[in-house]
Amino acid sequence: MSVNWGILSTAHINRLFLAGAREADNTTILAVASRDQRRADAYASDNGIERAYGSYEALLTDPDVEAVYISLPNSLHIPWTIAALEAGKHVLCEKPLSRRAADVNRAFDVAEKQQLLLMEAFMYRHNPQTSLLSALVAEQAVGRVRVIRAAFGFVAHDPENVRLSAALDGGALMDVGCYCVSGARLIAGEPEHVAGERAMGGDGVDVAFVGLMRFDNDITAHFDAGLALVSHDLLEVVGDKGTIRLTDPWHCRRPGIDIIRDQGVERIDIEPANSYRLEAENMSAAIRGEAEPLLGRGDAVNQAKAIEALYRAADEGRVVSLCS
């Protein structure tokens, strides 16, 4: 039976989730909420959504809504995640759940108390391209992993963009660098030490962030993320026998993996798949008890720990240890 979903906010990113969710047989977008009733009505009409609410609180009181997708600005993720959980709703919250590990733990404490699911929405993790990458690393397709390189950047032209607001927890590391951190962690586990440098802009956010992470087994990862860069997406895994390269690792719109060895380049083509559809399908199936959620508490908490440490490293100009 399909799961009834509500969406908190009418943010631009919703269009991607909506398109994917509509392809999922087990997902129904039943309601949307805005802080303005007229905006909610217009959004619902434009997108074929049955119910529209003029406040987030009103949507959370709808007994037919079983799960909510939260795409609000970063600073509002934890408050509204907790509010939704306390209202009895399962929650899929856009990345990053928070830059503070303590807040992530607090949200999952509520989810566990309420016996509800909470998932951080890293949609790329659900894509077959990412699954194949993990398999290639596990089977040592390029030997022992030595270095991970990652990048994600674009130009945020509008000075009013929420990504450029310090009050809303914007910034390059939070918005796009979090993907690089997630990708490196997927491959190498949890970082032991991190360092970071940033360039400031907007109203006091990092518009560019360069990070370095050291993992167990002498694996290092370095990444660059930016909100003032020409579009640049990359994920490379460098081993002692070759390199695995993904040139569309995050959006996965043009999936495919190159394996570069001394003998030449082996191209693995991958059938395109909508990451948002797969994400919605996994969450809805998990709600019905038909699947395990792909991402859970451990991943979300460790992701926040890494981001928190990277910001501290940049603030203090030193290497920060995550070893207990």
Contacts in CASP RR format, 6 or more apart in sequence:
PFRMAT RR
TARGET T0000
AUTHOR 0000-0000-0000
METHOD contacts of the structure
MODEL  1
MSVNWGILSTAHINRLFLAGAREADNTTILAVASRDQRRADAYASDNGIE
RAYGSYEALLTDPDVEAVYISLPNSLHIPWTIAALEAGKHVLCEKPLSRR
AADVNRAFDVAEKQQLLLMEAFMYRHNPQTSLLSALVAEQAVGRVRVIRA
AFGFVAHDPENVRLSAALDGGALMDVGCYCVSGARLIAGEPEHVAGERAM
GGDGVDVAFVGLMRFDNDITAHFDAGLALVSHDLLEVVGDKGTIRLTDPW
HCRRPGIDIIRDQGVERIDIEPANSYRLEAENMSAAIRGEAEPLLGRGDA
VNQAKAIEALYRAADEGRVVSLCS
1 26 0 8 1.000
1 288 0 8 1.000
2 25 0 8 1.000
2 26 0 8 1.000
2 27 0 8 1.000
2 28 0 8 1.000
2 284 0 8 1.000
3 26 0 8 1.000
3 27 0 8 1.000
3 28 0 8 1.000
3 66 0 8 1.000
3 67 0 8 1.000
3 283 0 8 1.000
3 284 0 8 1.000
3 287 0 8 1.000
3 288 0 8 1.000
4 28 0 8 1.000
4 30 0 8 1.000
4 31 0 8 1.000
4 64 0 8 1.000
4 65 0 8 1.000
4 66 0 8 1.000
4 67 0 8 1.000
5 21 0 8 1.000
5 27 0 8 1.000
5 28 0 8 1.000
5 29 0 8 1.000
5 30 0 8 1.000
5 31 0 8 1.000
5 65 0 8 1.000
5 66 0 8 1.000
5 67 0 8 1.000
5 68 0 8 1.000
5 69 0 8 1.000
5 280 0 8 1.000
5 284 0 8 1.000
6 29 0 8 1.000
6 30 0 8 1.000
6 31 0 8 1.000
6 32 0 8 1.000
6 33 0 8 1.000
6 59 0 8 1.000
6 62 0 8 1.000
6 65 0 8 1.000
6 67 0 8 1.000
6 68 0 8 1.000
6 69 0 8 1.000
7 14 0 8 1.000
7 17 0 8 1.000
7 18 0 8 1.000
7 29 0 8 1.000
7 31 0 8 1.000
7 32 0 8 1.000
7 33 0 8 1.000
7 49 0 8 1.000
7 68 0 8 1.000
7 69 0 8 1.000
7 71 0 8 1.000
8 33 0 8 1.000
8 56 0 8 1.000
8 59 0 8 1.000
8 68 0 8 1.000
8 69 0 8 1.000
8 70 0 8 1.000
8 71 0 8 1.000
8 72 0 8 1.000
8 80 0 8 1.000
8 84 0 8 1.000
9 33 0 8 1.000
9 34 0 8 1.000
9 56 0 8 1.000
9 70 0 8 1.000
9 71 0 8 1.000
9 72 0 8 1.000
10 32 0 8 1.000
10 34 0 8 1.000
10 39 0 8 1.000
10 40 0 8 1.000
10 43 0 8 1.000
11 71 0 8 1.000
11 72 0 8 1.000
13 71 0 8 1.000
13 94 0 8 1.000
14 32 0 8 1.000
14 69 0 8 1.000
14 71 0 8 1.000
16 123 0 8 1.000
16 276 0 8 1.000
17 69 0 8 1.000
17 71 0 8 1.000
17 121 0 8 1.000
17 276 0 8 1.000
17 279 0 8 1.000
17 280 0 8 1.000
18 29 0 8 1.000
18 47 0 8 1.000
19 274 0 8 1.000
19 276 0 8 1.000
20 274 0 8 1.000
20 276 0 8 1.000
20 277 0 8 1.000
20 280 0 8 1.000
21 27 0 8 1.000
21 29 0 8 1.000
21 69 0 8 1.000
21 276 0 8 1.000
21 277 0 8 1.000
21 280 0 8 1.000
22 29 0 8 1.000
23 274 0 8 1.000
23 277 0 8 1.000
24 277 0 8 1.000
24 280 0 8 1.000
24 281 0 8 1.000
24 284 0 8 1.000
25 281 0 8 1.000
26 280 0 8 1.000
26 281 0 8 1.000
26 284 0 8 1.000
26 285 0 8 1.000
26 288 0 8 1.000
27 280 0 8 1.000
27 281 0 8 1.000
27 283 0 8 1.000
27 284 0 8 1.000
29 47 0 8 1.000
29 49 0 8 1.000
30 49 0 8 1.000
30 50 0 8 1.000
30 51 0 8 1.000
30 62 0 8 1.000
30 64 0 8 1.000
30 65 0 8 1.000
31 44 0 8 1.000
31 49 0 8 1.000
31 50 0 8 1.000
31 51 0 8 1.000
31 52 0 8 1.000
31 53 0 8 1.000
31 59 0 8 1.000
31 62 0 8 1.000
31 64 0 8 1.000
31 65 0 8 1.000
32 40 0 8 1.000
32 43 0 8 1.000
32 44 0 8 1.000
32 47 0 8 1.000
32 49 0 8 1.000
32 51 0 8 1.000
32 52 0 8 1.000
32 53 0 8 1.000
32 59 0 8 1.000
33 40 0 8 1.000
33 52 0 8 1.000
33 53 0 8 1.000
33 54 0 8 1.000
33 55 0 8 1.000
33 56 0 8 1.000
33 58 0 8 1.000
33 59 0 8 1.000
34 40 0 8 1.000
34 43 0 8 1.000
34 52 0 8 1.000
34 53 0 8 1.000
34 54 0 8 1.000
35 54 0 8 1.000
35 55 0 8 1.000
35 56 0 8 1.000
36 54 0 8 1.000
37 52 0 8 1.000
37 53 0 8 1.000
37 54 0 8 1.000
39 54 0 8 1.000
40 52 0 8 1.000
40 53 0 8 1.000
40 54 0 8 1.000
41 52 0 8 1.000
43 49 0 8 1.000
43 52 0 8 1.000
44 50 0 8 1.000
44 51 0 8 1.000
44 52 0 8 1.000
45 52 0 8 1.000
51 59 0 8 1.000
51 62 0 8 1.000
53 59 0 8 1.000
53 62 0 8 1.000
56 80 0 8 1.000
56 83 0 8 1.000
57 83 0 8 1.000
59 65 0 8 1.000
59 68 0 8 1.000
60 68 0 8 1.000
60 83 0 8 1.000
60 84 0 8 1.000
60 87 0 8 1.000
60 89 0 8 1.000
61 87 0 8 1.000
65 89 0 8 1.000
66 89 0 8 1.000
66 90 0 8 1.000
66 287 0 8 1.000
67 89 0 8 1.000
67 90 0 8 1.000
67 91 0 8 1.000
67 92 0 8 1.000
67 117 0 8 1.000
67 283 0 8 1.000
67 284 0 8 1.000
67 287 0 8 1.000
68 84 0 8 1.000
68 89 0 8 1.000
68 90 0 8 1.000
68 91 0 8 1.000
68 92 0 8 1.000
69 92 0 8 1.000
69 93 0 8 1.000
69 94 0 8 1.000
69 121 0 8 1.000
70 76 0 8 1.000
70 77 0 8 1.000
70 80 0 8 1.000
70 81 0 8 1.000
70 84 0 8 1.000
70 91 0 8 1.000
70 92 0 8 1.000
70 93 0 8 1.000
70 94 0 8 1.000
71 94 0 8 1.000
72 80 0 8 1.000
72 94 0 8 1.000
73 162 0 8 1.000
73 165 0 8 1.000
73 168 0 8 1.000
73 169 0 8 1.000
73 170 0 8 1.000
74 96 0 8 1.000
74 98 0 8 1.000
74 99 0 8 1.000
74 162 0 8 1.000
74 168 0 8 1.000
74 169 0 8 1.000
74 170 0 8 1.000
74 174 0 8 1.000
74 175 0 8 1.000
75 167 0 8 1.000
75 168 0 8 1.000
75 169 0 8 1.000
75 170 0 8 1.000
76 168 0 8 1.000
77 93 0 8 1.000
77 94 0 8 1.000
77 96 0 8 1.000
77 97 0 8 1.000
77 98 0 8 1.000
78 97 0 8 1.000
78 98 0 8 1.000
78 103 0 8 1.000
78 104 0 8 1.000
78 106 0 8 1.000
78 107 0 8 1.000
81 91 0 8 1.000
81 93 0 8 1.000
81 97 0 8 1.000
81 107 0 8 1.000
81 118 0 8 1.000
82 106 0 8 1.000
82 107 0 8 1.000
82 110 0 8 1.000
84 91 0 8 1.000
85 91 0 8 1.000
85 107 0 8 1.000
85 110 0 8 1.000
85 111 0 8 1.000
85 114 0 8 1.000
85 116 0 8 1.000
85 118 0 8 1.000
86 110 0 8 1.000
86 114 0 8 1.000
88 114 0 8 1.000
88 116 0 8 1.000
89 116 0 8 1.000
90 116 0 8 1.000
90 117 0 8 1.000
90 118 0 8 1.000
90 283 0 8 1.000
90 287 0 8 1.000
91 111 0 8 1.000
91 116 0 8 1.000
91 117 0 8 1.000
91 118 0 8 1.000
91 119 0 8 1.000
92 119 0 8 1.000
92 121 0 8 1.000
92 279 0 8 1.000
92 280 0 8 1.000
92 283 0 8 1.000
93 118 0 8 1.000
93 119 0 8 1.000
93 120 0 8 1.000
93 121 0 8 1.000
94 121 0 8 1.000
95 120 0 8 1.000
95 121 0 8 1.000
95 122 0 8 1.000
95 178 0 8 1.000
95 179 0 8 1.000
95 182 0 8 1.000
96 120 0 8 1.000
96 174 0 8 1.000
96 178 0 8 1.000
96 303 0 8 1.000
96 304 0 8 1.000
96 307 0 8 1.000
97 103 0 8 1.000
97 104 0 8 1.000
97 107 0 8 1.000
97 120 0 8 1.000
97 300 0 8 1.000
97 303 0 8 1.000
97 304 0 8 1.000
98 104 0 8 1.000
98 107 0 8 1.000
98 169 0 8 1.000
98 304 0 8 1.000
99 169 0 8 1.000
99 174 0 8 1.000
99 304 0 8 1.000
99 307 0 8 1.000
99 308 0 8 1.000
99 311 0 8 1.000
100 304 0 8 1.000
100 308 0 8 1.000
101 301 0 8 1.000
101 304 0 8 1.000
101 305 0 8 1.000
101 308 0 8 1.000
103 304 0 8 1.000
104 297 0 8 1.000
104 300 0 8 1.000
104 301 0 8 1.000
104 303 0 8 1.000
104 304 0 8 1.000
105 297 0 8 1.000
105 301 0 8 1.000
107 118 0 8 1.000
108 118 0 8 1.000
108 296 0 8 1.000
108 297 0 8 1.000
108 300 0 8 1.000
108 301 0 8 1.000
111 117 0 8 1.000
111 118 0 8 1.000
111 297 0 8 1.000
112 297 0 8 1.000
117 283 0 8 1.000
117 286 0 8 1.000
117 287 0 8 1.000
117 293 0 8 1.000
118 296 0 8 1.000
118 297 0 8 1.000
118 300 0 8 1.000
119 283 0 8 1.000
119 286 0 8 1.000
119 293 0 8 1.000
119 294 0 8 1.000
119 295 0 8 1.000
119 296 0 8 1.000
119 300 0 8 1.000
120 295 0 8 1.000
120 296 0 8 1.000
120 299 0 8 1.000
120 300 0 8 1.000
120 303 0 8 1.000
121 279 0 8 1.000
122 179 0 8 1.000
122 182 0 8 1.000
122 295 0 8 1.000
123 275 0 8 1.000
123 276 0 8 1.000
123 278 0 8 1.000
123 279 0 8 1.000
124 130 0 8 1.000
124 179 0 8 1.000
124 182 0 8 1.000
124 249 0 8 1.000
124 250 0 8 1.000
124 251 0 8 1.000
124 252 0 8 1.000
124 275 0 8 1.000
125 182 0 8 1.000
125 186 0 8 1.000
125 294 0 8 1.000
125 295 0 8 1.000
126 275 0 8 1.000
126 278 0 8 1.000
126 279 0 8 1.000
126 282 0 8 1.000
126 294 0 8 1.000
127 252 0 8 1.000
127 255 0 8 1.000
127 273 0 8 1.000
127 275 0 8 1.000
127 278 0 8 1.000
128 255 0 8 1.000
128 270 0 8 1.000
128 271 0 8 1.000
128 273 0 8 1.000
129 246 0 8 1.000
129 248 0 8 1.000
129 249 0 8 1.000
129 252 0 8 1.000
129 255 0 8 1.000
129 256 0 8 1.000
129 257 0 8 1.000
129 270 0 8 1.000
130 186 0 8 1.000
130 249 0 8 1.000
130 252 0 8 1.000
132 257 0 8 1.000
132 268 0 8 1.000
132 270 0 8 1.000
133 186 0 8 1.000
133 187 0 8 1.000
133 235 0 8 1.000
133 237 0 8 1.000
133 244 0 8 1.000
133 246 0 8 1.000
133 249 0 8 1.000
133 257 0 8 1.000
134 186 0 8 1.000
134 187 0 8 1.000
136 142 0 8 1.000
136 237 0 8 1.000
136 244 0 8 1.000
136 257 0 8 1.000
136 259 0 8 1.000
137 145 0 8 1.000
137 187 0 8 1.000
137 237 0 8 1.000
137 244 0 8 1.000
140 241 0 8 1.000
141 244 0 8 1.000
141 259 0 8 1.000
142 237 0 8 1.000
142 238 0 8 1.000
142 239 0 8 1.000
142 240 0 8 1.000
142 241 0 8 1.000
142 242 0 8 1.000
142 243 0 8 1.000
142 244 0 8 1.000
142 259 0 8 1.000
142 261 0 8 1.000
143 239 0 8 1.000
143 240 0 8 1.000
143 241 0 8 1.000
143 242 0 8 1.000
144 217 0 8 1.000
144 239 0 8 1.000
144 240 0 8 1.000
144 241 0 8 1.000
145 187 0 8 1.000
145 188 0 8 1.000
145 217 0 8 1.000
145 219 0 8 1.000
145 237 0 8 1.000
145 238 0 8 1.000
145 239 0 8 1.000
146 218 0 8 1.000
146 219 0 8 1.000
146 220 0 8 1.000
146 238 0 8 1.000
146 239 0 8 1.000
146 240 0 8 1.000
147 219 0 8 1.000
147 220 0 8 1.000
147 221 0 8 1.000
147 222 0 8 1.000
147 236 0 8 1.000
147 237 0 8 1.000
147 238 0 8 1.000
147 239 0 8 1.000
148 183 0 8 1.000
148 184 0 8 1.000
148 187 0 8 1.000
148 188 0 8 1.000
148 219 0 8 1.000
148 220 0 8 1.000
148 221 0 8 1.000
148 222 0 8 1.000
148 235 0 8 1.000
148 236 0 8 1.000
148 237 0 8 1.000
148 238 0 8 1.000
149 221 0 8 1.000
149 222 0 8 1.000
149 223 0 8 1.000
149 234 0 8 1.000
149 235 0 8 1.000
149 236 0 8 1.000
149 238 0 8 1.000
150 179 0 8 1.000
150 180 0 8 1.000
150 183 0 8 1.000
150 184 0 8 1.000
150 221 0 8 1.000
150 222 0 8 1.000
150 223 0 8 1.000
150 234 0 8 1.000
150 235 0 8 1.000
150 236 0 8 1.000
150 249 0 8 1.000
151 180 0 8 1.000
151 223 0 8 1.000
151 224 0 8 1.000
151 225 0 8 1.000
151 232 0 8 1.000
151 233 0 8 1.000
151 234 0 8 1.000
151 235 0 8 1.000
152 176 0 8 1.000
152 177 0 8 1.000
152 179 0 8 1.000
152 180 0 8 1.000
152 223 0 8 1.000
152 225 0 8 1.000
152 226 0 8 1.000
152 232 0 8 1.000
152 233 0 8 1.000
152 234 0 8 1.000
152 250 0 8 1.000
153 172 0 8 1.000
153 176 0 8 1.000
153 224 0 8 1.000
153 225 0 8 1.000
153 226 0 8 1.000
153 227 0 8 1.000
153 229 0 8 1.000
153 231 0 8 1.000
153 232 0 8 1.000
153 233 0 8 1.000
154 176 0 8 1.000
154 226 0 8 1.000
154 227 0 8 1.000
154 229 0 8 1.000
154 230 0 8 1.000
154 231 0 8 1.000
155 227 0 8 1.000
155 228 0 8 1.000
155 229 0 8 1.000
155 230 0 8 1.000
155 231 0 8 1.000
156 163 0 8 1.000
156 164 0 8 1.000
156 207 0 8 1.000
156 227 0 8 1.000
156 228 0 8 1.000
159 202 0 8 1.000
161 227 0 8 1.000
162 168 0 8 1.000
162 170 0 8 1.000
163 170 0 8 1.000
163 171 0 8 1.000
163 174 0 8 1.000
163 175 0 8 1.000
163 205 0 8 1.000
163 227 0 8 1.000
164 170 0 8 1.000
164 171 0 8 1.000
164 201 0 8 1.000
164 202 0 8 1.000
164 203 0 8 1.000
164 205 0 8 1.000
164 207 0 8 1.000
164 227 0 8 1.000
165 202 0 8 1.000
165 203 0 8 1.000
165 205 0 8 1.000
166 202 0 8 1.000
166 203 0 8 1.000
166 204 0 8 1.000
166 205 0 8 1.000
167 203 0 8 1.000
170 205 0 8 1.000
171 205 0 8 1.000
171 206 0 8 1.000
171 207 0 8 1.000
171 209 0 8 1.000
171 227 0 8 1.000
172 198 0 8 1.000
172 205 0 8 1.000
172 206 0 8 1.000
172 207 0 8 1.000
172 208 0 8 1.000
172 209 0 8 1.000
172 225 0 8 1.000
172 226 0 8 1.000
172 227 0 8 1.000
173 181 0 8 1.000
173 198 0 8 1.000
173 206 0 8 1.000
173 209 0 8 1.000
173 225 0 8 1.000
173 307 0 8 1.000
173 310 0 8 1.000
173 311 0 8 1.000
174 307 0 8 1.000
175 225 0 8 1.000
175 227 0 8 1.000
176 225 0 8 1.000
176 226 0 8 1.000
176 227 0 8 1.000
176 250 0 8 1.000
177 209 0 8 1.000
177 223 0 8 1.000
177 225 0 8 1.000
177 226 0 8 1.000
178 303 0 8 1.000
178 307 0 8 1.000
179 225 0 8 1.000
179 249 0 8 1.000
179 250 0 8 1.000
180 223 0 8 1.000
180 224 0 8 1.000
180 225 0 8 1.000
180 235 0 8 1.000
181 213 0 8 1.000
181 223 0 8 1.000
181 303 0 8 1.000
181 306 0 8 1.000
181 307 0 8 1.000
181 310 0 8 1.000
182 303 0 8 1.000
183 235 0 8 1.000
183 249 0 8 1.000
184 191 0 8 1.000
184 213 0 8 1.000
184 215 0 8 1.000
184 221 0 8 1.000
184 223 0 8 1.000
185 191 0 8 1.000
185 299 0 8 1.000
185 302 0 8 1.000
185 303 0 8 1.000
185 306 0 8 1.000
187 219 0 8 1.000
187 221 0 8 1.000
187 237 0 8 1.000
188 213 0 8 1.000
188 215 0 8 1.000
188 216 0 8 1.000
188 217 0 8 1.000
188 219 0 8 1.000
188 221 0 8 1.000
189 215 0 8 1.000
189 216 0 8 1.000
190 215 0 8 1.000
190 302 0 8 1.000
190 305 0 8 1.000
190 306 0 8 1.000
190 322 0 8 1.000
191 213 0 8 1.000
191 214 0 8 1.000
191 215 0 8 1.000
191 221 0 8 1.000
191 306 0 8 1.000
191 309 0 8 1.000
191 322 0 8 1.000
192 214 0 8 1.000
192 215 0 8 1.000
192 216 0 8 1.000
192 321 0 8 1.000
192 322 0 8 1.000
192 323 0 8 1.000
193 213 0 8 1.000
193 214 0 8 1.000
193 319 0 8 1.000
193 320 0 8 1.000
193 321 0 8 1.000
193 322 0 8 1.000
193 323 0 8 1.000
194 211 0 8 1.000
194 212 0 8 1.000
194 213 0 8 1.000
194 214 0 8 1.000
194 306 0 8 1.000
194 309 0 8 1.000
194 310 0 8 1.000
194 313 0 8 1.000
194 319 0 8 1.000
194 320 0 8 1.000
194 322 0 8 1.000
195 211 0 8 1.000
195 212 0 8 1.000
195 313 0 8 1.000
195 317 0 8 1.000
195 318 0 8 1.000
195 319 0 8 1.000
195 320 0 8 1.000
196 209 0 8 1.000
196 210 0 8 1.000
196 211 0 8 1.000
196 212 0 8 1.000
196 310 0 8 1.000
196 313 0 8 1.000
196 314 0 8 1.000
196 317 0 8 1.000
197 209 0 8 1.000
197 210 0 8 1.000
197 211 0 8 1.000
197 314 0 8 1.000
198 206 0 8 1.000
198 208 0 8 1.000
198 209 0 8 1.000
198 210 0 8 1.000
198 314 0 8 1.000
199 206 0 8 1.000
199 207 0 8 1.000
199 208 0 8 1.000
199 209 0 8 1.000
200 206 0 8 1.000
200 207 0 8 1.000
201 207 0 8 1.000
205 227 0 8 1.000
206 314 0 8 1.000
207 226 0 8 1.000
207 227 0 8 1.000
207 228 0 8 1.000
208 224 0 8 1.000
208 225 0 8 1.000
208 226 0 8 1.000
208 227 0 8 1.000
208 228 0 8 1.000
208 229 0 8 1.000
209 224 0 8 1.000
209 225 0 8 1.000
209 226 0 8 1.000
209 310 0 8 1.000
209 314 0 8 1.000
210 222 0 8 1.000
210 223 0 8 1.000
210 224 0 8 1.000
210 225 0 8 1.000
211 222 0 8 1.000
211 223 0 8 1.000
211 224 0 8 1.000
211 310 0 8 1.000
212 220 0 8 1.000
212 221 0 8 1.000
212 222 0 8 1.000
213 220 0 8 1.000
213 221 0 8 1.000
213 222 0 8 1.000
213 306 0 8 1.000
213 310 0 8 1.000
214 220 0 8 1.000
214 221 0 8 1.000
215 221 0 8 1.000
224 232 0 8 1.000
233 247 0 8 1.000
233 248 0 8 1.000
233 249 0 8 1.000
233 250 0 8 1.000
233 251 0 8 1.000
234 245 0 8 1.000
234 246 0 8 1.000
234 247 0 8 1.000
234 249 0 8 1.000
235 245 0 8 1.000
235 246 0 8 1.000
235 249 0 8 1.000
235 250 0 8 1.000
236 243 0 8 1.000
236 244 0 8 1.000
236 245 0 8 1.000
236 246 0 8 1.000
237 243 0 8 1.000
237 244 0 8 1.000
241 261 0 8 1.000
242 259 0 8 1.000
242 260 0 8 1.000
242 261 0 8 1.000
242 262 0 8 1.000
243 259 0 8 1.000
243 260 0 8 1.000
244 257 0 8 1.000
244 258 0 8 1.000
244 259 0 8 1.000
244 260 0 8 1.000
245 257 0 8 1.000
245 258 0 8 1.000
245 259 0 8 1.000
245 260 0 8 1.000
246 256 0 8 1.000
246 257 0 8 1.000
246 258 0 8 1.000
247 254 0 8 1.000
247 256 0 8 1.000
247 258 0 8 1.000
248 254 0 8 1.000
248 255 0 8 1.000
248 256 0 8 1.000
251 275 0 8 1.000
252 272 0 8 1.000
252 273 0 8 1.000
252 275 0 8 1.000
253 272 0 8 1.000
254 272 0 8 1.000
255 269 0 8 1.000
255 270 0 8 1.000
255 271 0 8 1.000
255 272 0 8 1.000
255 273 0 8 1.000
256 267 0 8 1.000
256 268 0 8 1.000
256 269 0 8 1.000
256 270 0 8 1.000
257 267 0 8 1.000
257 268 0 8 1.000
257 270 0 8 1.000
258 265 0 8 1.000
258 266 0 8 1.000
258 267 0 8 1.000
258 268 0 8 1.000
259 265 0 8 1.000
259 266 0 8 1.000
259 268 0 8 1.000
260 266 0 8 1.000
282 291 0 8 1.000
282 293 0 8 1.000
282 294 0 8 1.000
283 293 0 8 1.000
285 291 0 8 1.000
286 292 0 8 1.000
286 293 0 8 1.000
305 322 0 8 1.000
306 322 0 8 1.000
309 320 0 8 1.000
309 322 0 8 1.000
310 320 0 8 1.000
312 320 0 8 1.000
313 319 0 8 1.000
313 320 0 8 1.000
END
